[in-house]
Amino acid sequence: MTRFIHDQFSKDYLEELLKPYGEIQAPSRVAAEVREIDVLFSPFPQQNPNLTTLGLLGRMATKPAIFEPFRNPATKEEIIDCLLKLLEVRSALKREANRQKTTLQNREFPQLWILTPTVSATMLSGFGAVQKPEWLEGVHFLPEYLQSVIVALHQLPSNPETLWLRILGRGNVQKQAIDELAALPPDNPLREITLELLYNLQQNLNINQNIESDDRELVMRLAPLYQEDREKVRQEGKQEGKQEGRQEGEQQIILRLLNRRFGNIEQSLIEKIQQLSTNDLESLTDALFDFSEVGDLAVWLQNK
């Protein structure tokens, strides 16, 4: 089911945006029956002013947080399950504090953020959720001692402050967020990271034969951006090649892209790339956009 593809995208996306500002555990397991928390975030001790670049998401990440994103509207049972995860994390933190003979302050317990496309008024009423005047529309707080919030992504105002959350919406909300993302300056680091993750999502969706109309529209919206990026990389390779020698320039561009997508690449693969001819490097530049994992690169190089 494509829902699981979107779930993985949401976890990867939140992890990439938040990891410069704190410790990430995604997923994190709690309790004997193994419940998995999607993203458990602990900010670095020093306050990071750059969190403001994440807008509303950055505001959520100023203290320890659990993020539980949903592709489809969260059901009552799914929200209850999220609350159980929160309580189990609190219990684990208290046990650890008792072992170390320390006292935990309330602010050290994580806040639960349930990210759902939509939520009904009946559901909000049933959980006692209310909006606070100092927060944006669509952010619904459960009673204080529960330390939990339901964020209705499609209720958020369409402005730069909410962009990084609306990317996790669906349909027209996500499409508009992608349009706003594409309009950001090309050198914006969050733009580059997010587009790379969206391209991976696009490739994973393309593998599936039967995808929802929302997903088909998403793939179609990303297609021209994907092609623009491919052309940009090709031009960068040519330009860098003029300055440093065409072959070496192509190699550097490819290695930079691979490291950005898959992390550090094994030295053996780097050496094989460095042995490729200029024509093979150009072919690899085109092919790497279709790789979903490092194994695809290894297979490609083996066939050369």
ABEGO torsion letter per residue (X at the ends): XAAAAAAAAAAAAAAAAAAAABBBBOBBBBEAAGBBBABBBBBBABBBAAAAAAEAAAAAAABBBBBBBBABBBBAAAAAAAAAAAAAAAAAAAAAAAAAGBBBBAAABBBBBBBBABBBAAAAAAAGBBBBAABBBGBBBBBAAAGBBBBBAAABBBBAAAAAAAAABBEAAAAAAAAAAAABBAABAAAAAAAAAAAAAAAAAAABABBBAAAAAAAAAAAAAAAAAAAAAAAAAAAAAAAAEAAAAAAAAAAAAAAAAAEBBBAAAAAAAAABBAAAAAAAAAAAAABABAAAAAAAAAAX
